Amino acid sequence: MRIRLPVLSLQAAIFARIKADYPTRDIYVYVPGQNKAPPFVTLGASTSVEVGTKTNLVFDVSLQIHCWSQSTGNAEVINMCNEVLNSLTRDDLDLSADQYRQYMVEFERADISAEFGDEVGLIQHGIIAIKFGVEDISQAI
């Protein structure tokens, strides 16, 4: 069985879903440079674990999504985290163009903190970890 990771397909679907649900929200697959001030959302680290059987290629994929804000207090960054969670847990993402199928989504954790950035001062930072169950349907037996 040929193994291929579903991370890029998930990232594209997450990006599209958040942008569709919140069109004024800036979202990036990287942390933008100093020329872009928060608020914005970035896609972060991922972990993929193969959990299938001899006949099915299935992954648990944990993805981190980062929310960034410069507002006083953490209300804005918490609201941004809630937007992301609402968007990604309301129904399955469409991964069919890449021959994957999402069958599960699970909230793992959220971390909210204040950080000091050298160039921009105090930043509110939210990190959401979400686990997706994804099946590679291109190789179903």
Residue frames relative to the residue before (quaternion, step in Angstrom):
aa qw qx qy qz dx dy dz
M 1.0000 0.0000 0.0000 0.0000 0.00 0.00 0.00
R 0.3715 -0.7261 0.5428 0.2003 3.58 -0.89 1.01
I 0.2232 -0.7863 0.5641 0.1171 3.59 -0.75 1.04
R 0.0652 0.7591 -0.6456 0.0530 3.53 -1.03 0.91
L 0.4283 -0.7240 0.4870 0.2349 3.55 -0.91 0.92
P 0.3760 -0.7571 0.4920 0.2079 3.62 -0.92 0.86
V 0.3516 0.7912 -0.4600 0.1970 3.61 1.26 0.06
L 0.6832 0.4853 -0.3112 0.4482 3.62 0.80 -0.91
S 0.6291 0.5246 -0.3269 0.4714 3.57 1.04 -0.75
L 0.6529 0.5017 -0.3056 0.4782 3.58 0.97 -0.85
Q 0.6509 0.5173 -0.3302 0.4468 3.60 0.86 -0.89
A 0.6626 0.5064 -0.3096 0.4569 3.59 0.91 -0.89
A 0.6746 0.4885 -0.2928 0.4696 3.58 0.96 -0.86
I 0.6283 0.5218 -0.3293 0.4737 3.60 1.04 -0.76
F 0.6379 0.5299 -0.3145 0.4618 3.57 0.90 -0.96
A 0.6924 0.4845 -0.2734 0.4594 3.58 0.83 -1.04
R 0.6622 0.5131 -0.3147 0.4463 3.60 0.92 -0.88
I 0.6782 0.4759 -0.3058 0.4691 3.61 0.80 -0.95
K 0.6567 0.5084 -0.3142 0.4599 3.60 0.94 -0.87
A 0.6565 0.5032 -0.3137 0.4663 3.61 1.01 -0.74
D 0.7098 0.4581 -0.2588 0.4684 3.59 0.94 -0.88
Y 0.7916 0.1376 -0.0344 0.5943 3.58 1.07 -0.78
P 0.1190 -0.8701 0.4726 0.0734 3.61 0.53 1.18
T 0.6835 0.4673 -0.3103 0.4671 3.62 1.10 -0.41
R 0.5427 0.6167 -0.3973 0.4091 3.60 1.28 -0.12
D 0.3316 -0.7256 0.5668 0.2055 3.58 -0.82 0.98
I 0.0274 0.7876 -0.6132 0.0540 3.57 -0.87 0.99
Y 0.0848 -0.8005 0.5931 -0.0144 3.53 -1.00 0.95
V 0.3985 -0.6756 0.5571 0.2727 3.56 -1.26 0.42
Y 0.7178 0.2730 -0.1973 0.6093 3.57 1.35 0.25
V 0.5072 -0.5922 0.5014 0.3750 3.59 -1.23 0.20
P 0.3662 -0.7523 0.4968 0.2305 3.60 -0.52 1.13
G 0.6214 -0.5727 0.3956 0.3597 3.55 -1.22 0.45
Q 0.7640 -0.4010 0.2794 0.4213 3.51 -1.36 -0.04
N 0.5863 0.5964 -0.3710 0.4037 3.60 1.20 -0.32
K 0.7012 0.4027 -0.2533 0.5311 3.60 1.26 -0.25
A 0.1978 -0.7946 0.5674 0.0867 3.56 -0.46 1.22
P 0.5411 -0.5944 0.4755 0.3576 3.59 -1.12 0.62
P 0.5414 -0.0224 -0.8189 -0.1890 1.62 -2.43 0.54
F 0.1606 0.7493 -0.6373 0.0814 3.52 -1.25 0.65
V 0.3642 -0.6912 0.5865 0.2134 3.53 -1.41 0.28
T 0.0627 -0.7843 0.6155 0.0450 3.59 -1.07 0.76
L 0.3930 -0.6722 0.5698 0.2626 3.54 -1.20 0.60
G 0.1874 -0.8315 0.5202 0.0538 3.55 -0.80 1.04
A 0.8483 -0.1782 0.1532 0.4745 3.49 -1.24 -0.69
S 0.1200 -0.7751 0.6152 0.0798 3.53 -1.27 0.46
T 0.1335 -0.7420 0.6497 0.0968 3.51 -1.33 0.47
S 0.0898 -0.7950 0.5992 0.0275 3.57 -0.84 0.99
V 0.0430 -0.7792 0.6252 -0.0106 3.55 -0.91 1.00
E 0.3474 -0.7306 0.5507 0.2056 3.57 -0.80 1.03
V 0.0156 -0.8268 0.5592 -0.0578 3.58 -0.64 1.15
G 0.4127 0.7538 -0.4316 0.2742 3.57 1.24 0.33
T 0.5342 -0.5776 0.5075 0.3512 3.48 -1.37 -0.41
K 0.7226 -0.3983 0.3103 0.4722 3.56 -1.24 -0.24
T 0.7589 0.3713 -0.1979 0.4971 3.58 1.15 -0.52
N 0.7562 0.3003 -0.1832 0.5518 3.63 1.21 -0.26
L 0.2475 -0.7429 0.6050 0.1443 3.54 -0.97 0.92
V 0.0827 0.8095 -0.5602 0.1549 3.54 -0.28 1.37
F 0.1270 -0.7989 0.5864 0.0413 3.56 -1.04 0.85
D 0.2300 -0.6470 0.6957 0.2109 3.47 -1.39 0.46
V 0.0467 -0.8049 0.5911 -0.0246 3.56 -0.61 1.18
S 0.1306 -0.7726 0.6187 0.0566 3.56 -0.68 1.14
L 0.0643 -0.8009 0.5953 -0.0093 3.55 -0.79 1.08
Q 0.2708 -0.7286 0.6038 0.1767 3.53 -1.13 0.71
I 0.0841 -0.7588 0.6449 0.0339 3.52 -1.05 0.87
H 0.2115 -0.8059 0.5488 0.0678 3.55 -0.75 1.14
C 0.1368 -0.7552 0.6374 0.0685 3.55 -1.04 0.89
W 0.1137 -0.8131 0.5710 -0.0032 3.56 -0.85 1.05
S 0.0589 0.7935 -0.6014 0.0722 3.57 -0.97 0.89
Q 0.2702 -0.7421 0.5863 0.1801 3.55 -1.21 0.53
S 0.4159 0.7266 -0.4692 0.2810 3.59 1.22 0.13
T 0.5529 -0.5717 0.4827 0.3668 3.54 -1.27 0.42
G 0.7818 0.2057 -0.1929 0.5561 3.57 -0.77 1.00
N 0.5159 -0.6850 0.4377 0.2703 3.56 -1.27 0.23
A 0.3497 0.7678 -0.4860 0.2282 3.63 1.22 0.14
E 0.6685 0.5029 -0.3237 0.4421 3.61 0.84 -0.89
V 0.6908 0.4709 -0.2998 0.4595 3.61 0.84 -0.91
I 0.6215 0.5150 -0.3466 0.4780 3.62 1.06 -0.61
N 0.6441 0.5061 -0.3222 0.4746 3.61 0.98 -0.79
M 0.6254 0.5244 -0.3355 0.4705 3.59 1.05 -0.72
C 0.6379 0.5162 -0.3217 0.4724 3.59 0.97 -0.85
N 0.6492 0.5118 -0.3157 0.4658 3.59 0.98 -0.80
E 0.6111 0.5398 -0.3488 0.4621 3.61 1.03 -0.74
V 0.6654 0.5028 -0.3007 0.4625 3.57 0.89 -0.97
L 0.6708 0.4978 -0.3035 0.4583 3.59 0.86 -0.94
N 0.6529 0.5080 -0.3195 0.4622 3.59 0.92 -0.86
S 0.6638 0.5229 -0.2998 0.4428 3.56 0.95 -0.88
L 0.7781 0.3970 -0.1922 0.4473 3.57 0.81 -1.01
T 0.7251 0.4172 -0.2567 0.4840 3.60 1.17 -0.32
R 0.4964 0.6876 -0.4269 0.3141 3.64 1.19 -0.07
D 0.7594 -0.1800 0.0872 0.6191 3.59 1.13 -0.61
D 0.6979 -0.4943 0.3164 0.4105 3.56 -1.27 0.35
L 0.4767 -0.6370 0.5298 0.2938 3.53 -1.21 0.63
D 0.4123 -0.6889 0.5340 0.2649 3.58 -1.11 0.67
L 0.0011 -0.8103 0.5823 -0.0653 3.56 -0.44 1.28
S 0.3617 0.7984 -0.4361 0.2041 3.56 1.32 0.08
A 0.5730 0.5990 -0.3942 0.3967 3.64 1.06 -0.55
D 0.7408 0.3510 -0.1999 0.5367 3.58 1.15 -0.63
Q 0.4773 -0.7070 0.3945 0.3416 3.56 1.34 0.29
Y 0.4756 0.5735 -0.5012 0.4402 3.51 0.83 1.16
R 0.1604 -0.7523 0.6284 0.1158 3.52 -1.33 0.36
Q 0.2799 -0.7301 0.5976 0.1773 3.56 -0.85 0.98
Y 0.0738 -0.8178 0.5699 0.0314 3.58 -0.83 0.93
M 0.7973 0.1450 -0.0743 0.5812 3.60 1.23 -0.16
V 0.0042 0.7455 -0.6657 -0.0307 3.54 -1.25 0.59
E 0.0075 -0.8079 0.5859 -0.0627 3.56 -0.90 0.98
F 0.3755 -0.6994 0.5647 0.2258 3.55 -0.88 0.99
E 0.2137 -0.7996 0.5507 0.1082 3.60 -0.77 1.02
R 0.7604 -0.2781 0.2077 0.5490 3.60 0.80 -0.95
A 0.1518 -0.7348 0.6460 0.1401 3.51 -1.40 0.20
D 0.1034 -0.7660 0.6332 0.0404 3.54 -0.99 0.92
I 0.0778 -0.7819 0.6184 0.0091 3.57 -0.83 1.03
S 0.1274 0.7972 -0.5797 0.1103 3.58 -0.81 0.98
A 0.3581 -0.6671 0.5981 0.2625 3.51 -1.36 0.25
E 0.0600 -0.7967 0.6013 -0.0124 3.55 -0.90 0.99
F 0.3427 -0.7228 0.5571 0.2229 3.55 -1.15 0.54
G 0.1729 -0.7862 0.5886 0.0739 3.57 -0.67 1.15
D 0.5796 -0.6334 0.3910 0.3317 3.57 -0.87 0.93
E 0.7849 0.3543 -0.1725 0.4781 3.58 0.80 -0.99
V 0.8041 0.3325 -0.1388 0.4729 3.58 1.01 -0.73
G 0.5301 -0.6386 0.4159 0.3717 3.61 1.18 -0.06
L 0.8158 -0.2554 0.1952 0.4807 3.55 -1.20 -0.61
I 0.0835 -0.7785 0.6221 -0.0058 3.55 -0.92 1.05
Q 0.2743 -0.7011 0.6314 0.1860 3.55 -1.08 0.81
H 0.0698 -0.8196 0.5675 -0.0372 3.57 -0.74 1.12
G 0.0552 -0.7801 0.6231 0.0109 3.54 -0.81 1.05
I 0.0885 -0.7724 0.6274 0.0437 3.57 -0.96 0.89
I 0.1098 -0.7760 0.6205 0.0269 3.53 -0.76 1.12
A 0.1326 -0.7568 0.6339 0.0883 3.57 -1.00 0.85
I 0.0138 -0.7899 0.6108 -0.0527 3.54 -0.77 1.13
K 0.2279 -0.7633 0.5911 0.1265 3.56 -0.99 0.89
F 0.1294 -0.7737 0.6190 0.0388 3.53 -0.97 1.01
G 0.2561 -0.7105 0.6309 0.1776 3.55 -1.09 0.76
V 0.0119 0.8157 -0.5731 0.0777 3.57 -0.65 1.16
E 0.1704 -0.7747 0.6040 0.0773 3.54 -0.97 0.95
D 0.3577 -0.6900 0.5892 0.2208 3.55 -1.05 0.84
I 0.1434 -0.8313 0.5336 0.0605 3.60 -0.25 1.25
S 0.4899 0.6592 -0.4398 0.3633 3.61 1.23 0.03
Q 0.7704 0.3335 -0.1608 0.5190 3.56 1.21 -0.50
A 0.2874 0.7741 -0.5193 0.2201 3.58 1.20 0.38
I 0.2588 -0.7717 0.5669 0.1270 3.55 -0.96 0.93
